[in-house]
Structure formats: structure tokens, C-alpha cells
Amino acid sequence: MSHTELERLAKIRMQITGETLERAMAVLEGHATEPEPEPETTDEPGERSAAERPADEEEPRPRPHLRSL
């Protein structure tokens, strides 16, 4: 595959995955790359992950009386 074709495919990959041009080119050329760490996500949108919560703040307790709502 020519370099221009790889670059064209890398630009398409960048738009879809948000990768940098260098990373997209490396992947398409078959070079092993380290995956970029993804931020932790929580199940509920209002909660903060353990990494975002201060160490002295307690984890929220479950409130079973609200489950039936």
C-alpha cells in the first residue's frame, strides 16, 4: 500500500477514533502501539468516580427506598 493511501486511511481513522495522525499511521502500518488510557466512567451520570472523589469523602450509601420510584 502506498504512503499516500495509508495517510488517507489514517485521516479517516482519526475522524472516527480521535487518534493522532502518528498513532493512526502506526496502527495501519502494523506497528504495536500502547492503548491510550480511557477515563473511568460511572454507571450513573451524577456520581463521581473513585479517582475524582476526595480521599476523606465517603462513598454514597445506597437508598433502597428510592428504587421503587
mmCIF file as gemmi writes it, N, C-alpha and C atoms, coordinates in Angstrom:
data_model
loop_
_atom_site.group_PDB
_atom_site.id
_atom_site.type_symbol
_atom_site.label_atom_id
_atom_site.label_alt_id
_atom_site.label_comp_id
_atom_site.label_asym_id
_atom_site.label_entity_id
_atom_site.label_seq_id
_atom_site.pdbx_PDB_ins_code
_atom_site.Cartn_x
_atom_site.Cartn_y
_atom_site.Cartn_z
_atom_site.occupancy
_atom_site.B_iso_or_equiv
_atom_site.pdbx_formal_charge
_atom_site.auth_seq_id
_atom_site.auth_asym_id
_atom_site.pdbx_PDB_model_num
ATOM 1 N N . MET Axp A 1 ? 0.855 -1.166 0 1 0 ? 1 A 1
ATOM 2 C CA . MET Axp A 1 ? 0 0 0 1 0 ? 1 A 1
ATOM 3 C C . MET Axp A 1 ? 0.906 1.236 0 1 0 ? 1 A 1
ATOM 4 N N . SER Axp A 2 ? 0.56 2.205 -0.804 1 0 ? 2 A 1
ATOM 5 C CA . SER Axp A 2 ? 1.406 3.393 -0.904 1 0 ? 2 A 1
ATOM 6 C C . SER Axp A 2 ? 1.243 4.287 0.333 1 0 ? 2 A 1
ATOM 7 N N . HIS Axp A 3 ? 2.217 5.161 0.502 1 0 ? 3 A 1
ATOM 8 C CA . HIS Axp A 3 ? 2.21 6.065 1.666 1 0 ? 3 A 1
ATOM 9 C C . HIS Axp A 3 ? 1.005 7.01 1.621 1 0 ? 3 A 1
ATOM 10 N N . THR Axp A 4 ? 0.649 7.487 0.424 1 0 ? 4 A 1
ATOM 11 C CA . THR Axp A 4 ? -0.485 8.408 0.33 1 0 ? 4 A 1
ATOM 12 C C . THR Axp A 4 ? -1.799 7.707 0.675 1 0 ? 4 A 1
ATOM 13 N N . GLU Axp A 5 ? -1.916 6.43 0.285 1 0 ? 5 A 1
ATOM 14 C CA . GLU Axp A 5 ? -3.121 5.67 0.615 1 0 ? 5 A 1
ATOM 15 C C . GLU Axp A 5 ? -3.196 5.427 2.125 1 0 ? 5 A 1
ATOM 16 N N . LEU Axp A 6 ? -2.052 5.115 2.744 1 0 ? 6 A 1
ATOM 17 C CA . LEU Axp A 6 ? -2.022 4.943 4.204 1 0 ? 6 A 1
ATOM 18 C C . LEU Axp A 6 ? -2.396 6.239 4.913 1 0 ? 6 A 1
ATOM 19 N N . GLU Axp A 7 ? -1.899 7.34 4.407 1 0 ? 7 A 1
ATOM 20 C CA . GLU Axp A 7 ? -2.213 8.629 5.025 1 0 ? 7 A 1
ATOM 21 C C . GLU Axp A 7 ? -3.699 8.958 4.883 1 0 ? 7 A 1
ATOM 22 N N . ARG Axp A 8 ? -4.29 8.642 3.741 1 0 ? 8 A 1
ATOM 23 C CA . ARG Axp A 8 ? -5.715 8.876 3.536 1 0 ? 8 A 1
ATOM 24 C C . ARG Axp A 8 ? -6.533 8.035 4.52 1 0 ? 8 A 1
ATOM 25 N N . LEU Axp A 9 ? -6.178 6.764 4.656 1 0 ? 9 A 1
ATOM 26 C CA . LEU Axp A 9 ? -6.888 5.892 5.597 1 0 ? 9 A 1
ATOM 27 C C . LEU Axp A 9 ? -6.671 6.345 7.038 1 0 ? 9 A 1
ATOM 28 N N . ALA Axp A 10 ? -5.468 6.822 7.346 1 0 ? 10 A 1
ATOM 29 C CA . ALA Axp A 10 ? -5.173 7.305 8.695 1 0 ? 10 A 1
ATOM 30 C C . ALA Axp A 10 ? -6.028 8.522 9.031 1 0 ? 10 A 1
ATOM 31 N N . LYS Axp A 11 ? -6.233 9.395 8.06 1 0 ? 11 A 1
ATOM 32 C CA . LYS Axp A 11 ? -7.069 10.582 8.304 1 0 ? 11 A 1
ATOM 33 C C . LYS Axp A 11 ? -8.525 10.188 8.553 1 0 ? 11 A 1
ATOM 34 N N . ILE Axp A 12 ? -9.001 9.182 7.838 1 0 ? 12 A 1
ATOM 35 C CA . ILE Axp A 12 ? -10.352 8.684 8.089 1 0 ? 12 A 1
ATOM 36 C C . ILE Axp A 12 ? -10.423 8.086 9.487 1 0 ? 12 A 1
ATOM 37 N N . ARG Axp A 13 ? -9.414 7.298 9.845 1 0 ? 13 A 1
ATOM 38 C CA . ARG Axp A 13 ? -9.366 6.68 11.174 1 0 ? 13 A 1
ATOM 39 C C . ARG Axp A 13 ? -9.322 7.747 12.27 1 0 ? 13 A 1
ATOM 40 N N . MET Axp A 14 ? -8.598 8.829 12.039 1 0 ? 14 A 1
ATOM 41 C CA . MET Axp A 14 ? -8.515 9.927 13.012 1 0 ? 14 A 1
ATOM 42 C C . MET Axp A 14 ? -9.888 10.518 13.278 1 0 ? 14 A 1
ATOM 43 N N . GLN Axp A 15 ? -10.678 10.699 12.226 1 0 ? 15 A 1
ATOM 44 C CA . GLN Axp A 15 ? -12.012 11.277 12.384 1 0 ? 15 A 1
ATOM 45 C C . GLN Axp A 15 ? -12.921 10.367 13.196 1 0 ? 15 A 1
ATOM 46 N N . ILE Axp A 16 ? -12.771 9.064 13.014 1 0 ? 16 A 1
ATOM 47 C CA . ILE Axp A 16 ? -13.648 8.116 13.697 1 0 ? 16 A 1
ATOM 48 C C . ILE Axp A 16 ? -13.211 7.882 15.134 1 0 ? 16 A 1
ATOM 49 N N . THR Axp A 17 ? -11.902 7.679 15.355 1 0 ? 17 A 1
ATOM 50 C CA . THR Axp A 17 ? -11.418 7.279 16.681 1 0 ? 17 A 1
ATOM 51 C C . THR Axp A 17 ? -10.87 8.428 17.51 1 0 ? 17 A 1
ATOM 52 N N . GLY Axp A 18 ? -10.551 9.565 16.872 1 0 ? 18 A 1
ATOM 53 C CA . GLY Axp A 18 ? -9.97 10.674 17.611 1 0 ? 18 A 1
ATOM 54 C C . GLY Axp A 18 ? -8.482 10.5 17.87 1 0 ? 18 A 1
ATOM 55 N N . GLU Axp A 19 ? -7.861 9.533 17.205 1 0 ? 19 A 1
ATOM 56 C CA . GLU Axp A 19 ? -6.428 9.307 17.373 1 0 ? 19 A 1
ATOM 57 C C . GLU Axp A 19 ? -5.62 10.406 16.679 1 0 ? 19 A 1
ATOM 58 N N . THR Axp A 20 ? -4.344 10.467 17.034 1 0 ? 20 A 1
ATOM 59 C CA . THR Axp A 20 ? -3.448 11.383 16.34 1 0 ? 20 A 1
ATOM 60 C C . THR Axp A 20 ? -3.046 10.757 15.007 1 0 ? 20 A 1
ATOM 61 N N . LEU Axp A 21 ? -2.526 11.577 14.109 1 0 ? 21 A 1
ATOM 62 C CA . LEU Axp A 21 ? -2.089 11.066 12.81 1 0 ? 21 A 1
ATOM 63 C C . LEU Axp A 21 ? -0.982 10.032 12.98 1 0 ? 21 A 1
ATOM 64 N N . GLU Axp A 22 ? -0.051 10.307 13.87 1 0 ? 22 A 1
ATOM 65 C CA . GLU Axp A 22 ? 1.072 9.387 14.076 1 0 ? 22 A 1
ATOM 66 C C . GLU Axp A 22 ? 0.575 8.028 14.563 1 0 ? 22 A 1
ATOM 67 N N . ARG Axp A 23 ? -0.356 8.027 15.519 1 0 ? 23 A 1
ATOM 68 C CA . ARG Axp A 23 ? -0.869 6.766 16.058 1 0 ? 23 A 1
ATOM 69 C C . ARG Axp A 23 ? -1.676 6.01 14.996 1 0 ? 23 A 1
ATOM 70 N N . ALA Axp A 24 ? -2.505 6.729 14.263 1 0 ? 24 A 1
ATOM 71 C CA . ALA Axp A 24 ? -3.297 6.087 13.219 1 0 ? 24 A 1
ATOM 72 C C . ALA Axp A 24 ? -2.395 5.479 12.147 1 0 ? 24 A 1
ATOM 73 N N . MET Axp A 25 ? -1.343 6.193 11.764 1 0 ? 25 A 1
ATOM 74 C CA . MET Axp A 25 ? -0.401 5.666 10.772 1 0 ? 25 A 1
ATOM 75 C C . MET Axp A 25 ? 0.297 4.419 11.302 1 0 ? 25 A 1
ATOM 76 N N . ALA Axp A 26 ? 0.718 4.464 12.564 1 0 ? 26 A 1
ATOM 77 C CA . ALA Axp A 26 ? 1.415 3.327 13.159 1 0 ? 26 A 1
ATOM 78 C C . ALA Axp A 26 ? 0.521 2.093 13.183 1 0 ? 26 A 1
ATOM 79 N N . VAL Axp A 27 ? -0.73 2.266 13.535 1 0 ? 27 A 1
ATOM 80 C CA . VAL Axp A 27 ? -1.655 1.139 13.582 1 0 ? 27 A 1
ATOM 81 C C . VAL Axp A 27 ? -1.864 0.563 12.19 1 0 ? 27 A 1
ATOM 82 N N . LEU Axp A 28 ? -2.061 1.421 11.211 1 0 ? 28 A 1
ATOM 83 C CA . LEU Axp A 28 ? -2.281 0.951 9.845 1 0 ? 28 A 1
ATOM 84 C C . LEU Axp A 28 ? -1.042 0.285 9.259 1 0 ? 28 A 1
ATOM 85 N N . GLU Axp A 29 ? 0.141 0.701 9.692 1 0 ? 29 A 1
ATOM 86 C CA . GLU Axp A 29 ? 1.38 0.086 9.221 1 0 ? 29 A 1
ATOM 87 C C . GLU Axp A 29 ? 1.689 -1.206 9.96 1 0 ? 29 A 1
ATOM 88 N N . GLY Axp A 30 ? 0.901 -1.508 10.998 1 0 ? 30 A 1
ATOM 89 C CA . GLY Axp A 30 ? 1.075 -2.768 11.712 1 0 ? 30 A 1
ATOM 90 C C . GLY Axp A 30 ? 2.02 -2.702 12.887 1 0 ? 30 A 1
ATOM 91 N N . HIS Axp A 31 ? 2.403 -1.505 13.308 1 0 ? 31 A 1
ATOM 92 C CA . HIS Axp A 31 ? 3.287 -1.367 14.457 1 0 ? 31 A 1
ATOM 93 C C . HIS Axp A 31 ? 2.467 -1.515 15.736 1 0 ? 31 A 1
ATOM 94 N N . ALA Axp A 32 ? 3.058 -2.2 16.71 1 0 ? 32 A 1
ATOM 95 C CA . ALA Axp A 32 ? 2.377 -2.349 18.002 1 0 ? 32 A 1
ATOM 96 C C . ALA Axp A 32 ? 2.372 -1.008 18.712 1 0 ? 32 A 1
ATOM 97 N N . THR Axp A 33 ? 1.223 -0.64 19.229 1 0 ? 33 A 1
ATOM 98 C CA . THR Axp A 33 ? 1.124 0.608 19.972 1 0 ? 33 A 1
ATOM 99 C C . THR Axp A 33 ? 0.451 0.325 21.296 1 0 ? 33 A 1
ATOM 100 N N . GLU Axp A 34 ? 0.783 1.121 22.286 1 0 ? 34 A 1
ATOM 101 C CA . GLU Axp A 34 ? 0.151 1.011 23.59 1 0 ? 34 A 1
ATOM 102 C C . GLU Axp A 34 ? -1.206 1.697 23.518 1 0 ? 34 A 1
ATOM 103 N N . PRO Axp A 35 ? -2.252 1.064 24.018 1 0 ? 35 A 1
ATOM 104 C CA . PRO Axp A 35 ? -3.555 1.734 24.005 1 0 ? 35 A 1
ATOM 105 C C . PRO Axp A 35 ? -3.561 2.939 24.924 1 0 ? 35 A 1
ATOM 106 N N . GLU Axp A 36 ? -4.251 3.989 24.503 1 0 ? 36 A 1
ATOM 107 C CA . GLU Axp A 36 ? -4.345 5.186 25.325 1 0 ? 36 A 1
ATOM 108 C C . GLU Axp A 36 ? -5.298 4.91 26.477 1 0 ? 36 A 1
ATOM 109 N N . PRO Axp A 37 ? -4.937 5.32 27.69 1 0 ? 37 A 1
ATOM 110 C CA . PRO Axp A 37 ? -5.829 5.072 28.819 1 0 ? 37 A 1
ATOM 111 C C . PRO Axp A 37 ? -7.112 5.874 28.677 1 0 ? 37 A 1
ATOM 112 N N . GLU Axp A 38 ? -8.23 5.192 28.957 1 0 ? 38 A 1
ATOM 113 C CA . GLU Axp A 38 ? -9.521 5.859 28.887 1 0 ? 38 A 1
ATOM 114 C C . GLU Axp A 38 ? -9.955 6.252 30.281 1 0 ? 38 A 1
ATOM 115 N N . PRO Axp A 39 ? -10.614 7.387 30.416 1 0 ? 39 A 1
ATOM 116 C CA . PRO Axp A 39 ? -11.059 7.798 31.744 1 0 ? 39 A 1
ATOM 117 C C . PRO Axp A 39 ? -12.107 6.833 32.288 1 0 ? 39 A 1
ATOM 118 N N . GLU Axp A 40 ? -12.104 6.676 33.62 1 0 ? 40 A 1
ATOM 119 C CA . GLU Axp A 40 ? -13.093 5.813 34.243 1 0 ? 40 A 1
ATOM 120 C C . GLU Axp A 40 ? -14.469 6.439 34.108 1 0 ? 40 A 1
ATOM 121 N N . THR Axp A 41 ? -15.453 5.591 33.893 1 0 ? 41 A 1
ATOM 122 C CA . THR Axp A 41 ? -16.815 6.093 33.812 1 0 ? 41 A 1
ATOM 123 C C . THR Axp A 41 ? -17.629 5.482 34.943 1 0 ? 41 A 1
ATOM 124 N N . THR Axp A 42 ? -18.63 6.205 35.369 1 0 ? 42 A 1
ATOM 125 C CA . THR Axp A 42 ? -19.518 5.694 36.402 1 0 ? 42 A 1
ATOM 126 C C . THR Axp A 42 ? -20.811 5.252 35.751 1 0 ? 42 A 1
ATOM 127 N N . ASP Axp A 43 ? -21.555 4.396 36.433 1 0 ? 43 A 1
ATOM 128 C CA . ASP Axp A 43 ? -22.811 3.898 35.889 1 0 ? 43 A 1
ATOM 129 C C . ASP Axp A 43 ? -23.883 4.974 35.868 1 0 ? 43 A 1
ATOM 130 N N . GLU Axp A 44 ? -23.871 5.839 36.877 1 0 ? 44 A 1
ATOM 131 C CA . GLU Axp A 44 ? -24.882 6.88 36.959 1 0 ? 44 A 1
ATOM 132 C C . GLU Axp A 44 ? -24.229 8.224 36.641 1 0 ? 44 A 1
ATOM 133 N N . PRO Axp A 45 ? -24.899 9.063 35.854 1 0 ? 45 A 1
ATOM 134 C CA . PRO Axp A 45 ? -24.28 10.306 35.399 1 0 ? 45 A 1
ATOM 135 C C . PRO Axp A 45 ? -23.935 11.296 36.511 1 0 ? 45 A 1
ATOM 136 N N . GLY Axp A 46 ? -24.631 11.297 37.618 1 0 ? 46 A 1
ATOM 137 C CA . GLY Axp A 46 ? -24.376 12.266 38.673 1 0 ? 46 A 1
ATOM 138 C C . GLY Axp A 46 ? -23.264 11.869 39.622 1 0 ? 46 A 1
ATOM 139 N N . GLU Axp A 47 ? -22.832 10.613 39.576 1 0 ? 47 A 1
ATOM 140 C CA . GLU Axp A 47 ? -21.805 10.148 40.505 1 0 ? 47 A 1
ATOM 141 C C . GLU Axp A 47 ? -20.411 10.481 39.996 1 0 ? 47 A 1
ATOM 142 N N . ARG Axp A 48 ? -19.509 10.665 40.955 1 0 ? 48 A 1
ATOM 143 C CA . ARG Axp A 48 ? -18.105 10.855 40.601 1 0 ? 48 A 1
ATOM 144 C C . ARG Axp A 48 ? -17.387 9.531 40.783 1 0 ? 48 A 1
ATOM 145 N N . SER Axp A 49 ? -16.379 9.273 39.948 1 0 ? 49 A 1
ATOM 146 C CA . SER Axp A 49 ? -15.611 8.043 40.095 1 0 ? 49 A 1
ATOM 147 C C . SER Axp A 49 ? -14.735 8.146 41.336 1 0 ? 49 A 1
ATOM 148 N N . ALA Axp A 50 ? -14.192 7.022 41.753 1 0 ? 50 A 1
ATOM 149 C CA . ALA Axp A 50 ? -13.347 6.984 42.945 1 0 ? 50 A 1
ATOM 150 C C . ALA Axp A 50 ? -12.127 7.888 42.781 1 0 ? 50 A 1
ATOM 151 N N . ALA Axp A 51 ? -11.627 8.027 41.56 1 0 ? 51 A 1
ATOM 152 C CA . ALA Axp A 51 ? -10.457 8.869 41.322 1 0 ? 51 A 1
ATOM 153 C C . ALA Axp A 51 ? -10.795 10.352 41.483 1 0 ? 51 A 1
ATOM 154 N N . GLU Axp A 52 ? -12.044 10.736 41.202 1 0 ? 52 A 1
ATOM 155 C CA . GLU Axp A 52 ? -12.44 12.142 41.295 1 0 ? 52 A 1
ATOM 156 C C . GLU Axp A 52 ? -12.86 12.543 42.699 1 0 ? 52 A 1
ATOM 157 N N . ARG Axp A 53 ? -13.198 11.568 43.539 1 0 ? 53 A 1
ATOM 158 C CA . ARG Axp A 53 ? -13.686 11.85 44.88 1 0 ? 53 A 1
ATOM 159 C C . ARG Axp A 53 ? -12.511 12.072 45.827 1 0 ? 53 A 1
ATOM 160 N N . PRO Axp A 54 ? -12.565 13.078 46.676 1 0 ? 54 A 1
ATOM 161 C CA . PRO Axp A 54 ? -11.501 13.263 47.668 1 0 ? 54 A 1
ATOM 162 C C . PRO Axp A 54 ? -11.414 12.043 48.592 1 0 ? 54 A 1
ATOM 163 N N . ALA Axp A 55 ? -10.217 11.778 49.111 1 0 ? 55 A 1
ATOM 164 C CA . ALA Axp A 55 ? -9.987 10.588 49.926 1 0 ? 55 A 1
ATOM 165 C C . ALA Axp A 55 ? -10.828 10.592 51.196 1 0 ? 55 A 1
ATOM 166 N N . ASP Axp A 56 ? -11.106 11.774 51.763 1 0 ? 56 A 1
ATOM 167 C CA . ASP Axp A 56 ? -11.851 11.823 53.021 1 0 ? 56 A 1
ATOM 168 C C . ASP Axp A 56 ? -13.37 11.773 52.812 1 0 ? 56 A 1
ATOM 169 N N . GLU Axp A 57 ? -13.831 11.835 51.574 1 0 ? 57 A 1
ATOM 170 C CA . GLU Axp A 57 ? -15.269 11.801 51.298 1 0 ? 57 A 1
ATOM 171 C C . GLU Axp A 57 ? -15.735 10.347 51.217 1 0 ? 57 A 1
ATOM 172 N N . GLU Axp A 58 ? -16.825 10.04 51.904 1 0 ? 58 A 1
ATOM 173 C CA . GLU Axp A 58 ? -17.348 8.689 51.903 1 0 ? 58 A 1
ATOM 174 C C . GLU Axp A 58 ? -18.059 8.392 50.588 1 0 ? 58 A 1
ATOM 175 N N . GLU Axp A 59 ? -18.1 7.108 50.27 1 0 ? 59 A 1
ATOM 176 C CA . GLU Axp A 59 ? -18.854 6.682 49.104 1 0 ? 59 A 1
ATOM 177 C C . GLU Axp A 59 ? -20.339 6.76 49.446 1 0 ? 59 A 1
ATOM 178 N N . PRO Axp A 60 ? -21.178 7.204 48.529 1 0 ? 60 A 1
ATOM 179 C CA . PRO Axp A 60 ? -22.602 7.344 48.848 1 0 ? 60 A 1
ATOM 180 C C . PRO Axp A 60 ? -23.231 5.997 49.202 1 0 ? 60 A 1
ATOM 181 N N . ARG Axp A 61 ? -24.089 6.017 50.217 1 0 ? 61 A 1
ATOM 182 C CA . ARG Axp A 61 ? -24.774 4.797 50.63 1 0 ? 61 A 1
ATOM 183 C C . ARG Axp A 61 ? -25.982 4.572 49.736 1 0 ? 61 A 1
ATOM 184 N N . PRO Axp A 62 ? -26.307 3.311 49.459 1 0 ? 62 A 1
ATOM 185 C CA . PRO Axp A 62 ? -27.489 3.034 48.646 1 0 ? 62 A 1
ATOM 186 C C . PRO Axp A 62 ? -28.764 3.456 49.377 1 0 ? 62 A 1
ATOM 187 N N . ARG Axp A 63 ? -29.74 3.905 48.618 1 0 ? 63 A 1
ATOM 188 C CA . ARG Axp A 63 ? -31.007 4.338 49.202 1 0 ? 63 A 1
ATOM 189 C C . ARG Axp A 63 ? -32.128 3.468 48.617 1 0 ? 63 A 1
ATOM 190 N N . PRO Axp A 64 ? -32.364 2.319 49.234 1 0 ? 64 A 1
ATOM 191 C CA . PRO Axp A 64 ? -33.334 1.368 48.646 1 0 ? 64 A 1
ATOM 192 C C . PRO Axp A 64 ? -34.756 1.931 48.585 1 0 ? 64 A 1
ATOM 193 N N . HIS Axp A 65 ? -35.109 2.891 49.43 1 0 ? 65 A 1
ATOM 194 C CA . HIS Axp A 65 ? -36.465 3.431 49.409 1 0 ? 65 A 1
ATOM 195 C C . HIS Axp A 65 ? -36.762 4.192 48.111 1 0 ? 65 A 1
ATOM 196 N N . LEU Axp A 66 ? -35.714 4.554 47.35 1 0 ? 66 A 1
ATOM 197 C CA . LEU Axp A 66 ? -35.912 5.277 46.1 1 0 ? 66 A 1
ATOM 198 C C . LEU Axp A 66 ? -35.978 4.345 44.889 1 0 ? 66 A 1
ATOM 199 N N . ARG Axp A 67 ? -35.681 3.088 45.077 1 0 ? 67 A 1
ATOM 200 C CA . ARG Axp A 67 ? -35.64 2.156 43.94 1 0 ? 67 A 1
ATOM 201 C C . ARG Axp A 67 ? -37.012 1.944 43.315 1 0 ? 67 A 1
ATOM 202 N N . SER Axp A 68 ? -38.067 2.071 44.066 1 0 ? 68 A 1
ATOM 203 C CA . SER Axp A 68 ? -39.398 1.815 43.518 1 0 ? 68 A 1
ATOM 204 C C . SER Axp A 68 ? -39.968 3.004 42.766 1 0 ? 68 A 1
ATOM 205 N N . LEU Axp A 69 ? -39.286 4.122 42.792 1 0 ? 69 A 1
ATOM 206 C CA . LEU Axp A 69 ? -39.794 5.308 42.088 1 0 ? 69 A 1
ATOM 207 C C . LEU Axp A 69 ? -39.607 5.228 40.589 1 0 ? 69 A 1
